[in-house]
Amino acid sequence: MSTWIYFTLLAATMQAIRTAGQKQLTAHLNSMATTGVRYIFALPFAWLYLWWIVDYRQVVIPTLNDQFLHYALIACVMQIIGTVCLVAAFKYRNFAVATSLAKTEAIQVAIVGAILFSQSLSFWGWISVFIGVLGIIVVSKVKFTYQDVFQNPGAGFGLAAGLGLAITTLLIRESSLALHSDLMVSAAVTLVFMITVQSLLSIIYTSLQDKSQLKTMLVNWRLCLFVGVTSVLGSIGWFTGASYQNAAYVKALGQVEFFITLILTYRFFNEKITVKEYLGMFLIVASVLILLLWA
């Protein structure tokens, strides 16, 4: 298999695990602080990874040019906004609707990428993306009523999260390619740069908003560390995958995250899978096969 496939599968698996940790953190921290944890506690591991990959690939760290800084700084802000919106969506009664709408990220990446970055997909690529998102909606067992979608603030947060993270993925790819270096190294440099900036922004904002949240992070350091480690592993996967392949294809394959989450849930809680959930999983698998075989 291609390199981007391995890294995307790593990213999807780690994101499914990290999200579970973030949901637990929302009981102790506010939205911004919960978001900050994934950067602050991931930072030292990101630097260690950069040191290792540069030594392993025997490549000099590339110079950060103006084009890289332009894309990466915007990506930093967009990822924070997207994550804050996603965490905020967890707190609403209809959060299942909100998080399902956030999963339209794959379609939003394809549309925004085609419009702004000329990253067009093949016919089968579009089919794969749409089938995958449909599969996620079916698996989520969410009924999209008018009230839930148009009168539920969580739905707005879900769509905003999807858009913010979609733009982030596209900008990550542009940032990495702008370095004109070994793709694994350029992906690592982009990762470290963004996490460093995002950690500083998160600490400053949280200090100004509510200093007690920083103390709460230390009290819950084990859970925060868990989120940080799984976050950096997932980010390594996303950043590297997006550096090697069209961001829309990466996100389309990344939809297996929902499939992984469902399997883990039933594996640990011994619950039965319904016919509707089997149908959703079938659609997700079908979208992945279409992507890998024909797109």
C-alpha positions as CSV (number, residue, x, y, z in Angstrom):
1,M,0.0,0.0,0.0
2,S,1.0,3.6,-0.5
3,T,2.6,5.5,2.4
4,W,-0.3,7.9,2.7
5,I,-2.7,5.0,3.4
6,Y,-0.7,3.7,6.4
7,F,-0.4,7.2,7.9
8,T,-4.1,8.0,7.3
9,L,-5.2,4.7,9.0
10,L,-2.9,5.6,12.0
11,A,-4.5,9.1,12.1
12,A,-8.1,7.7,12.0
13,T,-7.4,5.2,14.8
14,M,-5.7,7.7,17.1
15,Q,-8.4,10.3,16.5
16,A,-11.1,7.9,17.5
17,I,-9.2,7.1,20.8
18,R,-8.4,10.8,21.4
19,T,-11.9,12.0,20.9
20,A,-13.0,9.6,23.7
21,G,-10.5,11.3,26.0
22,Q,-11.5,14.8,25.0
23,K,-15.2,13.9,25.8
24,Q,-14.1,13.0,29.3
25,L,-12.1,16.2,29.7
26,T,-15.2,18.3,29.0
27,A,-16.5,17.3,32.4
28,H,-13.5,19.2,34.0
29,L,-12.4,21.9,31.5
30,N,-14.2,24.4,29.3
31,S,-14.1,24.2,25.5
32,M,-10.9,26.3,24.9
33,A,-9.0,24.6,27.7
34,T,-10.0,21.1,26.4
35,T,-8.8,22.2,23.0
36,G,-5.5,23.5,24.4
37,V,-4.8,20.2,26.0
38,R,-4.3,18.5,22.7
39,Y,-1.6,20.9,21.8
40,I,0.1,21.7,25.1
41,F,0.5,18.1,26.2
42,A,1.4,17.0,22.6
43,L,4.2,19.6,22.2
44,P,7.2,17.7,23.7
45,F,6.4,14.5,21.8
46,A,6.1,16.5,18.5
47,W,9.6,17.9,19.0
48,L,10.9,14.4,19.8
49,Y,9.3,13.1,16.6
50,L,10.9,15.9,14.5
51,W,14.3,15.2,16.0
52,W,13.9,11.5,15.2
53,I,12.6,11.8,11.7
54,V,15.3,14.3,10.7
55,D,18.0,11.9,11.9
56,Y,16.2,8.9,10.4
57,R,15.7,10.5,6.9
58,Q,19.1,12.2,7.0
59,V,17.7,15.4,5.8
60,V,18.4,19.0,6.8
61,I,15.5,20.9,8.4
62,P,14.1,23.2,5.6
63,T,14.0,27.0,5.9
64,L,10.6,28.4,6.8
65,N,9.7,30.6,3.8
66,D,7.0,33.3,3.6
67,Q,4.6,31.0,1.7
68,F,4.9,28.3,4.5
69,L,4.3,30.9,7.2
70,H,1.3,32.3,5.5
71,Y,-0.4,28.9,5.1
72,A,0.7,27.5,8.5
73,L,-0.4,30.4,10.6
74,I,-3.8,30.5,9.1
75,A,-4.0,26.7,9.6
76,C,-3.1,27.2,13.3
77,V,-6.1,29.5,13.8
78,M,-8.5,27.5,11.7
79,Q,-7.7,24.2,13.6
80,I,-8.3,25.9,17.0
81,I,-11.6,27.3,15.8
82,G,-12.7,24.0,14.3
83,T,-11.7,22.1,17.5
84,V,-13.4,24.6,19.8
85,C,-16.6,24.3,17.7
86,L,-16.4,20.5,17.9
87,V,-15.9,20.5,21.7
88,A,-18.7,23.0,22.1
89,A,-21.0,20.7,20.1
90,F,-20.4,17.9,22.6
91,K,-22.2,20.0,25.3
92,Y,-25.5,20.2,23.5
93,R,-28.4,17.8,24.1
94,N,-28.5,16.9,20.4
95,F,-24.7,16.5,20.2
96,A,-25.2,13.4,17.9
97,V,-26.6,15.6,15.2
98,A,-23.8,18.1,15.7
99,T,-21.0,15.6,15.6
100,S,-22.5,13.9,12.6
101,L,-22.6,17.2,10.7
102,A,-19.0,17.7,11.7
103,K,-18.2,14.5,9.8
104,T,-19.2,16.3,6.6
105,E,-15.6,17.5,6.8
106,A,-14.7,15.1,4.0
107,I,-17.2,16.6,1.6
108,Q,-16.2,20.1,2.7
109,V,-12.5,19.4,2.0
110,A,-13.4,18.2,-1.5
111,I,-15.5,21.2,-2.3
112,V,-13.2,23.9,-0.7
113,G,-10.1,22.2,-2.2
114,A,-11.6,22.2,-5.7
115,I,-12.7,25.8,-5.4
116,L,-9.6,27.4,-3.7
117,F,-6.7,25.1,-4.5
118,S,-7.7,23.4,-7.7
119,Q,-7.5,20.0,-6.0
120,S,-10.1,18.3,-8.2
121,L,-11.2,14.7,-7.6
122,S,-11.9,12.0,-10.1
123,F,-15.5,10.9,-10.7
124,W,-14.9,7.9,-8.5
125,G,-13.3,10.1,-5.9
126,W,-16.5,12.1,-5.5
127,I,-18.5,9.0,-5.4
128,S,-16.3,7.6,-2.6
129,V,-16.6,10.8,-0.5
130,F,-20.4,10.9,-0.8
131,I,-20.9,7.2,0.0
132,G,-18.6,7.5,3.0
133,V,-20.4,10.5,4.5
134,L,-23.7,8.8,3.8
135,G,-22.4,5.7,5.7
136,I,-21.4,7.8,8.7
137,I,-24.9,9.4,8.8
138,V,-26.5,6.0,8.7
139,V,-24.3,4.5,11.3
140,S,-24.8,7.5,13.7
141,K,-28.5,6.6,13.8
142,V,-29.4,10.3,13.8
143,K,-32.8,11.6,12.7
144,F,-32.2,15.0,11.1
145,T,-35.4,16.9,11.9
146,Y,-35.9,20.5,11.0
147,Q,-35.8,21.5,14.7
148,D,-32.5,19.6,15.3
149,V,-30.7,21.0,12.3
150,F,-32.0,24.6,12.1
151,Q,-32.9,25.3,15.7
152,N,-30.2,23.4,17.5
153,P,-27.0,25.6,18.1
154,G,-25.0,22.4,18.3
155,A,-25.8,21.7,14.6
156,G,-24.2,25.0,13.7
157,F,-21.1,24.2,15.8
158,G,-20.9,20.8,14.0
159,L,-20.9,22.3,10.5
160,A,-18.5,25.1,11.6
161,A,-16.2,22.4,13.1
162,G,-16.3,20.5,9.8
163,L,-15.5,23.6,7.8
164,G,-12.7,24.7,10.1
165,L,-11.0,21.3,10.1
166,A,-11.5,21.0,6.3
167,I,-9.7,24.2,5.7
168,T,-7.0,23.2,8.1
169,T,-6.3,20.0,6.3
170,L,-6.0,21.8,3.0
171,L,-3.6,24.4,4.4
172,I,-1.5,21.7,6.1
173,R,-0.9,20.2,2.7
174,E,0.0,23.5,1.2
175,S,2.3,24.4,4.1
176,S,4.2,21.1,3.8
177,L,4.6,21.3,0.0
178,A,5.8,24.9,0.3
179,L,8.9,23.7,2.1
180,H,10.1,21.7,-1.0
181,S,11.7,19.1,1.1
182,D,11.4,15.4,2.0
183,L,7.7,15.0,2.6
184,M,8.0,13.2,6.0
185,V,10.3,15.9,7.3
186,S,8.3,18.7,5.9
187,A,5.1,17.2,7.4
188,A,7.0,17.0,10.8
189,V,8.2,20.6,10.6
190,T,4.7,21.8,9.8
191,L,3.4,19.7,12.7
192,V,5.9,21.1,15.2
193,F,5.4,24.7,14.0
194,M,1.7,24.5,14.3
195,I,1.6,22.8,17.7
196,T,4.1,25.2,19.1
197,V,2.1,28.3,17.9
198,Q,-1.2,26.7,19.0
199,S,0.2,25.8,22.5
200,L,1.2,29.4,23.0
201,L,-2.1,30.8,21.8
202,S,-4.0,28.3,24.0
203,I,-2.0,29.1,27.1
204,I,-2.3,32.9,26.6
205,Y,-6.1,32.8,25.9
206,T,-6.8,30.4,28.7
207,S,-4.7,32.5,31.1
208,L,-6.7,35.6,30.2
209,Q,-10.1,33.8,30.2
210,D,-9.8,31.6,33.3
211,K,-6.4,30.9,34.9
212,S,-7.9,28.2,37.1
213,Q,-8.3,26.0,34.0
214,L,-4.5,25.7,33.8
215,K,-4.4,24.3,37.3
216,T,-7.3,21.9,36.5
217,M,-5.2,20.6,33.6
218,L,-2.4,19.7,36.0
219,V,-4.8,18.1,38.4
220,N,-6.1,15.9,35.6
221,W,-2.6,15.4,34.1
222,R,-3.0,11.7,33.4
223,L,-6.1,12.2,31.1
224,C,-4.5,15.3,29.6
225,L,-1.3,13.3,28.8
226,F,-3.4,10.6,27.2
227,V,-5.1,13.1,25.0
228,G,-1.8,14.8,24.2
229,V,0.0,11.5,23.1
230,T,-2.9,10.2,21.1
231,S,-3.3,13.6,19.5
232,V,0.3,13.9,18.4
233,L,0.2,10.3,16.9
234,G,-3.0,11.2,15.1
235,S,-1.5,14.5,13.8
236,I,1.6,12.7,12.6
237,G,-0.7,10.6,10.5
238,W,-2.9,13.4,9.2
239,F,0.0,15.7,8.4
240,T,2.1,13.1,6.6
241,G,-0.9,11.6,4.8
242,A,-2.0,15.0,3.5
243,S,1.6,15.8,2.4
244,Y,1.7,12.7,0.2
245,Q,-1.9,12.7,-1.2
246,N,-4.8,15.0,-2.1
247,A,-6.4,16.1,1.2
248,A,-9.9,15.1,0.1
249,Y,-8.7,11.5,-0.5
250,V,-7.0,11.5,2.9
251,K,-10.2,12.6,4.7
252,A,-12.3,10.2,2.7
253,L,-10.2,7.3,3.8
254,G,-10.1,8.8,7.3
255,Q,-13.8,8.2,7.6
256,V,-12.9,4.7,8.8
257,E,-12.5,6.4,12.1
258,F,-16.2,6.1,12.7
259,F,-16.1,2.4,11.8
260,I,-13.2,1.9,14.2
261,T,-15.0,3.8,17.0
262,L,-18.1,1.6,16.5
263,I,-16.1,-1.7,16.5
264,L,-14.2,-0.6,19.7
265,T,-17.5,0.3,21.4
266,Y,-19.1,-3.0,20.7
267,R,-15.9,-5.0,21.4
268,F,-15.6,-3.5,24.9
269,F,-19.3,-3.3,25.9
270,N,-20.5,-6.5,24.1
271,E,-23.5,-4.8,22.5
272,K,-25.2,-6.1,19.4
273,I,-24.8,-4.3,16.1
274,T,-28.1,-3.4,14.4
275,V,-29.0,-3.9,10.8
276,K,-28.9,-0.2,10.2
277,E,-25.4,0.0,11.7
278,Y,-24.3,-2.9,9.5
279,L,-25.6,-1.0,6.5
280,G,-23.7,2.1,7.5
281,M,-20.5,0.1,8.0
282,F,-21.0,-1.5,4.6
283,L,-21.2,1.9,3.0
284,I,-18.1,3.1,4.7
285,V,-16.1,0.0,3.6
286,A,-17.5,0.4,0.1
287,S,-16.4,4.0,0.0
288,V,-12.9,3.0,1.0
289,L,-12.7,0.2,-1.6
290,I,-13.9,2.6,-4.3
291,L,-11.2,5.1,-3.2
292,L,-8.4,2.6,-3.1
293,L,-9.3,0.7,-6.3
294,W,-10.7,3.3,-8.7
295,A,-10.3,6.9,-7.5
